[in-house]
């Protein structure tokens, strides 16, 4: 039975799959069958029902909330030209702010795709701690990878910054780069099932983040030898046992931190966080950092002591 390779949850129409009854095989055939017992009746061979989970595609619809809405151009193109959906097909829409609805395609035309919102859905929970990921600017696809994976890992805000060892100057990143990152974040949220799309801030300087950081906890990811008070028995010194409401996590660029930057952050009260003994690619470090925090706190706070 062909099923679509889509995104979301749904059940196939019960009318599509029904009971399958097979007449009892002749005794001679039953004896040759190593699986069926000799005296089982047809009633025991009956397949009562088959339930198949089929995923429904998810689309980012910032203007969701009214009974009917037009999909954004990019989403409409994906729905009609990639997924090949038609009028009447179901899909899930989310507004990027935590709202999610079951919807149905009401019409497809050259002007776009209109959907009717059928009913609200309960989205997956967001982490108990709203983490702002500060990431030193990376080149091209590396930055896109960070945005995609940080979204899937639960970051609330992604804040790019320039520091001493950033290879690309801040003025090289124009507004179109920010717009692209926002599209990537929305696409990643659709894929991973989040109803919230992380905000992406304008590029800032490291010094500004250190001096102007209104967060409950501020963390800087550093090598073990530079994490004051670090030891193998306690790899997360200084982290609170319970998740704070907000946290800032700074991950350095491909060239790492300068000694002055580490000293400045620690002097300002940042907690050093070691990401382990292995050298990580710059685009992998943010995922490891977020995962380590969820391991300590639990995304919903249930692992905290």
C-alpha positions as CSV (number, residue, x, y, z in Angstrom):
1,X,0.0,0.0,0.0
2,X,1.6,3.3,-1.0
3,X,1.8,6.0,1.7
4,X,3.1,9.5,1.4
5,X,6.5,10.6,2.8
6,X,5.1,13.6,4.7
7,X,5.6,15.4,8.0
8,X,3.1,15.2,11.0
9,X,0.7,12.7,12.4
10,X,-2.5,11.3,11.0
11,X,-4.4,8.1,10.5
12,X,-5.4,6.6,7.1
13,X,-9.1,6.9,6.4
14,X,-10.6,3.7,8.1
15,X,-12.5,3.1,4.9
16,X,-9.2,2.5,3.0
17,X,-8.3,-0.6,5.0
18,X,-10.8,-3.1,6.2
19,X,-10.9,-6.6,7.5
20,X,-9.2,-9.2,5.5
21,X,-10.7,-12.7,5.7
22,X,-9.1,-15.7,4.3
23,X,-10.9,-19.0,4.0
24,X,-9.5,-21.9,5.9
25,X,-6.9,-23.7,3.9
26,X,-7.4,-27.4,3.1
27,X,-5.9,-29.8,5.6
28,X,-3.2,-30.8,3.2
29,X,-2.1,-27.2,2.7
30,X,-2.2,-26.6,6.4
31,X,0.1,-29.5,7.1
32,X,2.7,-28.1,4.7
33,X,2.6,-24.6,6.3
34,X,5.2,-24.5,9.1
35,X,3.6,-21.4,10.6
36,X,-0.1,-22.2,10.9
37,X,-1.2,-24.7,13.5
38,X,-3.0,-27.6,11.9
39,X,-6.3,-27.0,13.5
40,X,-6.6,-23.2,13.6
41,X,-9.9,-22.0,12.1
42,X,-10.3,-19.1,9.7
43,X,-11.5,-17.0,12.6
44,X,-8.0,-17.2,14.1
45,X,-6.4,-16.2,10.8
46,X,-8.5,-13.0,10.4
47,X,-6.7,-9.7,10.3
48,X,-9.1,-7.5,12.3
49,X,-7.7,-4.1,11.3
50,X,-4.5,-2.4,10.2
51,X,-3.6,1.1,11.4
52,X,-1.0,2.9,9.4
53,X,0.5,6.2,10.7
54,X,0.9,8.7,7.8
55,X,2.7,12.0,8.4
56,X,1.1,15.2,7.4
57,X,3.2,18.0,6.0
58,X,3.9,21.0,8.2
59,X,4.0,24.6,6.9
60,X,5.0,27.8,8.5
61,X,2.1,30.3,8.3
62,X,3.0,33.5,10.2
63,X,-0.5,34.8,9.7
64,X,-2.3,31.7,11.0
65,X,-5.2,32.4,13.3
66,X,-8.0,33.3,11.0
67,X,-10.4,30.7,9.6
68,X,-8.7,30.9,6.2
69,X,-5.3,32.1,5.0
70,X,-2.9,32.1,2.0
71,X,0.3,30.1,2.4
72,X,3.5,32.1,1.9
73,X,4.9,31.8,-1.7
74,X,7.8,29.5,-0.7
75,X,5.5,27.2,1.3
76,X,2.9,27.1,-1.5
77,X,5.6,26.1,-4.0
78,X,6.8,23.3,-1.7
79,X,3.2,22.1,-1.1
80,X,2.2,22.0,-4.8
81,X,5.5,21.2,-6.7
82,X,7.4,19.1,-4.2
83,X,4.8,17.3,-2.1
84,X,2.2,17.4,-4.9
85,X,-0.7,18.0,-2.6
86,X,-4.1,18.9,-4.0
87,X,-7.3,20.6,-2.8
88,X,-8.8,18.7,0.1
89,X,-5.5,17.3,1.4
90,X,-4.7,17.9,5.1
91,X,-1.6,19.7,6.5
92,X,-0.4,21.2,9.7
93,X,0.3,24.9,10.0
94,X,2.2,26.8,12.7
95,X,2.7,30.5,13.2
96,X,6.2,30.3,14.7
97,X,5.1,31.8,18.0
98,X,3.7,28.6,19.5
99,X,0.4,28.2,17.7
100,X,-0.4,25.1,15.7
101,X,-3.5,24.0,13.7
102,X,-4.7,21.2,11.6
103,X,-5.7,22.6,8.2
104,X,-7.0,21.5,4.9
105,X,-6.1,22.9,1.4
106,X,-9.1,24.9,0.3
107,X,-7.9,25.9,-3.1
108,X,-4.9,25.8,-5.4
109,X,-4.4,28.4,-8.2
110,X,-1.7,30.3,-10.0
111,X,-2.0,33.0,-7.3
112,X,-1.2,30.6,-4.5
113,X,-2.6,28.1,-2.0
114,X,-5.4,28.8,0.4
115,X,-5.9,26.7,3.5
116,X,-8.8,26.5,5.9
117,X,-7.9,26.0,9.6
118,X,-9.9,23.0,10.9
119,X,-8.9,22.9,14.6
120,X,-6.1,23.9,16.9
121,X,-3.5,21.4,17.9
122,X,-1.3,21.0,21.0
123,X,2.3,21.6,19.9
124,X,5.3,19.9,21.5
125,X,6.6,21.5,24.6
126,X,9.4,24.1,24.5
127,X,12.4,23.8,26.8
128,X,11.8,25.1,30.3
129,X,14.8,27.4,29.9
130,X,14.8,29.9,27.1
131,X,18.4,29.6,25.8
132,X,19.9,32.4,23.7
133,X,22.7,30.8,21.6
134,X,25.5,33.4,20.9
135,X,27.6,32.1,18.0
136,X,30.7,33.6,16.6
137,X,30.1,34.3,12.9
138,X,31.0,31.4,10.6
139,X,31.5,31.1,6.9
140,X,28.6,30.4,4.5
141,X,27.1,27.0,4.9
142,X,28.6,26.6,8.4
143,X,26.3,29.3,9.7
144,X,23.3,27.8,8.0
145,X,24.1,24.5,9.7
146,X,24.2,26.1,13.1
147,X,20.9,27.8,12.5
148,X,19.2,24.6,11.3
149,X,20.6,22.4,14.1
150,X,20.2,24.9,17.0
151,X,16.5,25.3,16.0
152,X,16.1,21.5,16.1
153,X,17.9,21.3,19.4
154,X,15.6,23.9,21.1
155,X,17.4,27.3,21.1
156,X,15.0,30.2,21.7
157,X,17.2,32.9,20.1
158,X,20.2,32.7,17.9
159,X,22.5,35.6,18.3
160,X,25.5,35.9,15.9
161,X,28.4,38.0,17.0
162,X,31.9,39.2,16.0
163,X,34.9,38.5,18.2
164,X,38.7,38.6,17.9
165,X,39.1,35.4,15.9
166,X,36.1,35.6,13.6
167,X,37.3,35.1,10.0
168,X,34.5,37.2,8.4
169,X,34.0,40.8,9.2
170,X,30.5,41.9,10.4
171,X,29.9,44.2,7.5
172,X,30.2,41.2,5.1
173,X,26.9,39.9,6.4
174,X,24.1,41.9,4.9
175,X,20.4,41.8,5.6
176,X,19.8,39.1,3.0
177,X,22.0,36.7,5.0
178,X,19.8,37.3,8.1
179,X,16.7,36.7,5.9
180,X,18.1,33.4,4.7
181,X,18.9,32.3,8.3
182,X,15.3,33.1,9.2
183,X,14.0,30.9,6.4
184,X,16.3,28.1,7.4
185,X,15.1,28.4,11.0
186,X,11.4,28.2,9.9
187,X,12.2,25.2,7.7
188,X,14.0,23.4,10.5
189,X,11.1,24.1,12.9
190,X,8.7,22.6,10.4
191,X,10.8,19.5,10.0
192,X,11.5,18.9,13.7
193,X,7.9,19.5,14.9
194,X,8.4,22.8,16.8
195,X,5.7,25.4,16.7
196,X,8.2,28.1,17.7
197,X,10.7,29.6,15.2
198,X,13.8,31.0,17.1
199,X,14.4,34.7,16.7
200,X,17.7,35.6,15.0
201,X,19.3,38.8,16.1
202,X,21.4,41.3,14.2
203,X,25.1,40.7,14.3
204,X,26.6,42.2,17.5
205,X,30.0,42.5,19.0
206,X,31.3,40.1,21.7
207,X,32.0,43.0,24.1
208,X,28.4,44.1,23.8
209,X,27.0,40.7,24.7
210,X,29.3,40.4,27.7
211,X,28.4,43.9,29.0
212,X,24.7,43.9,28.2
213,X,23.3,40.5,29.0
214,X,20.1,40.5,31.1
215,X,20.0,36.7,31.6
216,X,19.5,34.6,34.7
217,X,22.6,32.5,33.8
218,X,25.5,33.4,31.4
219,X,27.7,30.6,30.0
220,X,30.8,30.6,27.9
221,X,32.0,27.4,26.3
222,X,35.8,27.0,26.8
223,X,38.4,24.3,26.7
224,X,38.8,22.3,29.9
225,X,42.3,23.8,30.7
226,X,40.7,27.3,30.6
227,X,37.6,26.6,32.6
228,X,38.5,27.8,36.1
229,X,37.8,25.2,38.7
230,X,37.1,22.5,36.1
231,X,37.8,18.8,36.9
232,X,36.8,15.5,35.4
233,X,34.6,14.7,38.4
234,X,32.6,17.9,38.0
235,X,32.6,18.9,34.3
236,X,29.9,21.6,34.8
237,X,31.0,23.7,37.7
238,X,29.0,26.8,38.4
239,X,25.8,25.6,36.7
240,X,22.7,25.9,38.8
241,X,21.1,22.6,39.7
242,X,17.7,23.8,38.5
243,X,17.1,25.3,35.1
244,X,16.9,29.1,35.0
245,X,14.2,30.9,33.1
246,X,16.7,32.4,30.7
247,X,20.3,31.6,29.8
248,X,22.9,33.0,27.4
249,X,25.4,30.5,26.0
250,X,28.4,31.8,24.0
251,X,30.2,29.5,21.5
252,X,33.3,30.8,19.9
253,X,34.1,31.1,16.2
254,X,36.2,28.6,14.2
255,X,39.4,30.3,15.5
256,X,38.3,30.0,19.1
257,X,38.5,32.7,21.9
258,X,41.4,35.0,22.6
259,X,42.8,34.8,26.1
260,X,41.5,38.4,26.8
261,X,37.9,37.4,25.8
262,X,37.9,34.4,28.1
263,X,39.2,36.6,31.0
264,X,36.7,39.3,30.2
265,X,33.7,36.9,30.2
266,X,34.8,35.1,33.4
267,X,35.4,38.4,35.1
268,X,31.9,39.5,34.2
269,X,30.4,36.5,35.9
270,X,30.0,34.0,33.0
271,X,30.1,30.3,34.0
272,X,32.7,28.3,32.0
273,X,31.3,25.2,30.3
274,X,33.6,22.4,29.0
275,X,32.4,20.6,25.9
276,X,34.7,17.6,26.4
277,X,38.3,16.5,25.4
278,X,37.7,16.2,21.6
279,X,38.2,19.0,19.1
280,X,34.8,19.9,17.7
281,X,33.9,21.5,14.4
282,X,32.7,25.0,14.9
283,X,29.2,24.2,13.6
284,X,28.9,21.1,15.9
285,X,29.9,22.9,19.1
286,X,26.5,24.7,19.6
287,X,24.6,21.4,19.4
288,X,26.9,19.8,21.9
289,X,26.6,22.8,24.2
290,X,22.7,22.8,24.1
291,X,22.6,19.0,24.5
292,X,24.9,19.2,27.5
293,X,22.6,21.7,29.1
294,X,19.5,19.6,28.5
295,X,21.4,16.6,30.0
296,X,22.1,18.6,33.2
297,X,18.7,20.3,33.5
298,X,16.3,18.2,31.4
299,X,14.4,20.1,28.7
300,X,11.4,20.3,31.0
301,X,13.4,20.7,34.1
302,X,12.6,17.2,35.5
303,X,16.3,16.2,35.6
304,X,17.3,19.0,37.9
305,X,18.1,18.2,41.5
